[in-house]
Amino acid sequence: MRNLGRILGALALFTGCGESQTEPNPIGSTVTMASTTQLATSSGAPTSASTAAQSSTSAATSAPAPATSSAPLATTSAPASESTTTAVTVPAASSTTSALSSTSASSSEPGSETLGSEVSSVDSTSEAEEDLVQYAVGFHELYIHDECTDDNPADDVCAHDKVHEVPFTFGGDPTTNYDVTLRIRGLFEPTNVAGGMSPYPEHPYFQVGGTVTKTDYSQWQIRVAEPEAIYYLNHYPTTGHTIYKEDFEATLRVRGGASVVVRVEDANDRQIDNGYVGLPDRQQTLEGVTDGVVNGQVLRLDVLGVAVAP
């Protein structure tokens, strides 16, 4: 009975502790911890009290922690992600693309324009040169053969027609002067021209203007109506029975639309004959022009270039 009384007393004490633990209290964690301590002391089980305290402390701190930390984490993670995307991904890609595009545009477009301009310039220049040369087509490959009209092997002269000429109209703009460069080749007898001008000291037989003093010798010439001029091709200080072989270049000035006459004229009907055999200056040829030796005298012109006169 005495033992039964002790057991009942202990149960009553345990029941009273349980009731005080469940009573609501704003600081429930503190009350719980105190009750647990009392239980632990009365029952003589410190380990269970320590475990309960740890459990209570863990419960008290773990629940608020996620609520407290999750909001800031969400707040910081969003800006971090947004900042990374904006600062690194978007601007970097956009900036790089723009720079490449700008570089490409600024380097390739002007380059293409420059190349287009150069090609266009070359094409335009070529076309312009071709057009200018076409103006002088009357000069090109012009050939005159003042041939013998009889055969007199005993003499170094022969009969011929006193005048041979090739007239044509120069092309181009009538308000523009053109400089025409010709290659002039010929087998000529000499004549003499006084008061003219020799623009090429190395080719004194090319004379611009002047008066013929030996009209009974053939005068090979180019007559240009505008600007008016006569270009003599066989001016020599003295005349005689000699055939001269010429091959030189000279530039003539011609107005667009001007009349041009290439001619040879003689006051008598006899000329010095290149076909004569027996003298060192005879039996000459013009390579690439005549097939072998030709009698009489010859002229060949070729256009080398045409330019607008300054």
C-alpha positions in Angstrom: 0.0 0.0 0.0 2.9 2.3 0.9 4.3 1.6 -2.6 1.0 2.2 -4.2 0.8 5.6 -2.6 4.2 6.6 -3.9 3.2 5.6 -7.4 0.0 7.5 -7.3 1.8 10.5 -6.0 4.3 10.3 -8.9 1.5 10.0 -11.4 -0.2 13.1 -10.0 3.0 15.0 -10.3 3.6 13.9 -13.9 0.0 14.8 -14.8 0.4 18.3 -13.4 3.6 18.9 -15.4 1.8 17.8 -18.7 -1.0 20.2 -18.1 1.3 23.2 -17.5 3.2 22.3 -20.7 0.1 22.5 -22.9 -1.2 25.8 -21.6 -1.0 28.4 -24.3 1.7 31.0 -23.7 3.1 33.6 -26.1 6.6 32.4 -25.3 5.7 28.7 -25.6 9.2 27.7 -26.5 10.5 29.1 -23.2 7.8 27.4 -21.1 8.3 24.2 -22.9 12.0 24.3 -22.3 11.3 25.1 -18.5 8.8 22.2 -18.2 11.1 19.9 -19.9 13.9 20.9 -17.6 11.6 20.2 -14.6 10.7 16.8 -16.1 14.2 16.0 -16.7 15.2 17.0 -13.1 12.4 15.1 -11.5 12.9 12.0 -13.5 16.6 12.0 -13.3 17.1 11.8 -17.1 19.4 14.7 -18.2 20.1 13.2 -21.6 16.4 13.3 -22.6 16.2 16.8 -21.4 19.2 17.8 -23.5 17.7 16.1 -26.5 14.4 17.8 -25.9 16.1 21.1 -25.6 18.0 20.6 -28.8 14.8 19.4 -30.5 12.9 22.5 -29.3 15.7 24.9 -30.3 15.9 23.3 -33.7 12.1 23.5 -34.1 12.2 27.1 -33.0 14.9 28.2 -35.4 14.3 26.0 -38.4 10.8 27.1 -39.1 11.4 30.8 -39.4 14.7 30.4 -41.3 13.2 29.3 -44.6 10.6 32.1 -44.4 13.1 34.7 -43.5 15.8 33.7 -46.1 13.7 32.5 -49.0 12.4 36.0 -49.8 15.8 37.7 -49.9 17.2 34.8 -51.9 14.5 35.2 -54.5 15.0 38.9 -54.5 18.8 38.7 -55.0 18.7 35.8 -57.5 16.3 37.6 -59.9 18.5 40.7 -60.2 21.6 38.6 -60.4 20.2 36.6 -63.3 18.8 39.8 -64.9 22.0 41.6 -64.5 24.0 38.8 -66.0 21.7 38.6 -69.0 21.7 42.3 -69.6 25.3 43.1 -69.0 26.9 40.1 -70.6 24.6 38.5 -73.0 22.6 41.3 -74.6 24.9 44.3 -74.7 28.0 42.2 -75.5 26.3 40.5 -78.4 24.7 43.6 -79.6 27.9 45.7 -79.3 29.9 43.0 -81.1 27.4 42.7 -83.9 27.2 46.5 -84.3 30.9 46.8 -84.4 31.3 44.1 -86.9 28.4 45.5 -89.0 29.9 49.0 -88.8 33.3 47.8 -89.6 32.0 45.7 -92.5 29.8 48.5 -93.7 32.5 51.1 -93.3 35.2 49.0 -94.9 33.4 47.0 -97.5 31.0 49.5 -98.9 33.7 52.2 -99.5 35.9 49.5 -100.8 33.3 48.3 -103.3 32.5 51.9 -104.2 36.2 52.6 -104.8 36.6 49.4 -106.8 33.4 50.1 -108.7 34.7 53.6 -109.3 38.1 52.3 -110.4 36.6 49.8 -112.8 34.1 52.4 -113.9 36.9 54.9 -114.4 39.0 52.4 -116.4 36.0 51.4 -118.5 35.1 55.1 -119.1 38.7 55.9 -120.0 39.0 53.0 -122.4 35.7 53.9 -124.0 36.7 57.5 -124.2 40.1 56.6 -125.8 38.3 54.3 -128.3 35.9 57.1 -129.2 38.7 59.6 -129.7 40.6 57.2 -131.9 37.5 56.6 -134.0 37.5 60.3 -134.8 40.8 59.8 -136.6 39.8 56.7 -138.5 40.5 58.6 -141.8 44.2 58.7 -140.9 44.5 55.1 -139.9 46.3 52.8 -142.3 46.1 55.4 -145.0 48.2 54.3 -147.9 49.1 56.3 -151.1 51.2 54.8 -153.8 52.4 57.4 -156.4 53.3 54.7 -158.9 55.1 55.0 -162.2 52.8 55.2 -165.3 55.6 54.2 -167.7 58.7 52.1 -167.6 62.0 53.7 -168.5 64.8 51.5 -167.2 67.5 53.8 -168.7 66.5 56.7 -166.4 66.1 56.9 -162.6 62.8 58.9 -163.0 59.4 57.9 -164.3 56.1 59.5 -165.4 53.4 59.8 -162.8 50.1 61.5 -162.1 50.9 65.0 -160.7 48.3 64.8 -157.8 47.2 62.0 -155.5 45.0 62.7 -152.5 42.8 61.2 -149.9 40.2 63.6 -148.4 38.1 62.8 -145.3 36.3 64.6 -142.4 37.7 64.3 -138.9 35.3 63.2 -136.2 34.6 64.7 -132.8 33.2 67.8 -131.3 33.4 70.9 -133.6 34.2 73.1 -130.6 37.1 70.9 -129.6 40.7 70.6 -130.8 42.4 67.1 -130.8 46.0 66.1 -130.8 46.5 63.2 -133.2 49.7 61.2 -133.0 50.7 59.4 -136.2 53.3 57.0 -137.2 54.5 58.2 -140.6 56.4 56.0 -143.0 57.4 56.7 -146.6 59.8 56.5 -149.5 60.0 60.1 -150.8 62.0 62.4 -153.0 63.0 65.7 -151.3 61.5 69.1 -151.7 62.3 72.4 -149.9 60.0 74.5 -147.7 61.0 78.0 -146.5 59.7 79.8 -143.5 58.1 76.9 -141.8 58.6 75.4 -138.3 60.4 72.1 -137.5 58.9 70.9 -134.2 61.1 67.8 -134.0 64.8 68.6 -134.4 65.5 64.8 -134.8 63.1 64.7 -137.7 63.8 68.0 -139.6 62.0 66.8 -142.7 58.7 67.2 -140.8 57.8 70.9 -141.4 54.7 72.8 -140.3 53.7 75.7 -142.6 56.0 77.6 -144.9 56.3 78.1 -148.7 57.5 75.4 -151.1 60.5 76.7 -153.1 61.0 73.6 -155.3 57.6 73.0 -156.8 59.0 70.7 -159.5 59.7 68.1 -156.7 56.9 66.2 -155.2 55.5 67.6 -152.0 54.1 65.0 -149.6 51.7 66.8 -147.2 48.8 66.7 -144.8 46.4 69.7 -145.0 44.1 70.4 -142.1 41.3 73.0 -142.5 40.9 73.8 -138.8 43.1 74.9 -137.2 44.5 75.7 -140.6 47.9 74.1 -141.2 49.9 72.2 -143.8 52.2 69.5 -142.5 55.0 68.7 -145.0 56.6 65.3 -144.7 59.6 65.6 -147.0 61.3 68.9 -146.4 65.1 68.8 -147.0 67.7 71.6 -147.2 68.6 70.6 -150.7 66.9 68.7 -153.5 68.3 66.1 -155.9 67.7 62.6 -157.3 67.5 60.8 -154.0 64.9 58.5 -152.3 64.7 59.0 -148.6 63.2 56.4 -146.3 61.3 57.8 -143.3 59.8 56.3 -140.2 58.9 58.6 -137.4 56.1 59.9 -135.1 54.5 63.3 -135.2 51.5 65.0 -133.6 49.0 67.1 -135.5 46.2 69.3 -134.2 42.8 68.9 -135.7 39.4 70.5 -134.9 36.5 68.2 -134.5 34.6 68.0 -137.8 37.5 69.6 -139.8 38.3 68.6 -143.4 41.6 66.8 -143.9 43.4 66.1 -147.1 46.5 63.8 -147.3 48.1 64.4 -150.7 51.2 64.5 -152.9 51.5 67.0 -155.7 54.1 67.9 -158.2 54.5 70.7 -160.7 55.8 68.3 -163.4 54.8 64.9 -164.5 58.0 63.1 -163.6 59.1 61.7 -160.3 62.3 60.0 -158.9 61.7 56.3 -159.1 62.4 54.0 -156.1 62.3 51.0 -158.4 65.3 52.1 -160.4 68.2 49.6 -160.2 71.8 50.7 -159.9 71.8 53.4 -157.2 72.3 52.8 -153.4 69.2 54.8 -152.4 66.9 52.7 -154.6 65.1 49.4 -154.3 64.1 50.2 -150.7 61.1 48.7 -148.9 58.8 49.6 -146.1 58.7 46.5 -143.9 55.1 45.5 -143.0 53.7 48.0 -145.6 55.0 47.0 -149.1 55.5 43.5 -150.5 59.0 43.8 -151.7 60.3 46.7 -153.8 57.7 49.1 -155.3 58.3 51.6 -158.1 57.6 55.4 -157.7 57.0 56.6 -154.1 54.8 55.6 -151.2 53.3 56.9 -147.9 51.7 55.0 -145.0 50.0 56.5 -141.9 48.9 54.8 -138.7 47.1 56.4 -135.7 48.9 55.9 -132.4 46.7 58.0 -130.2 44.2 60.8 -130.0 43.7 63.2 -127.1 41.8 66.4 -126.4 44.1 69.3 -126.9 44.9 71.4 -123.8 
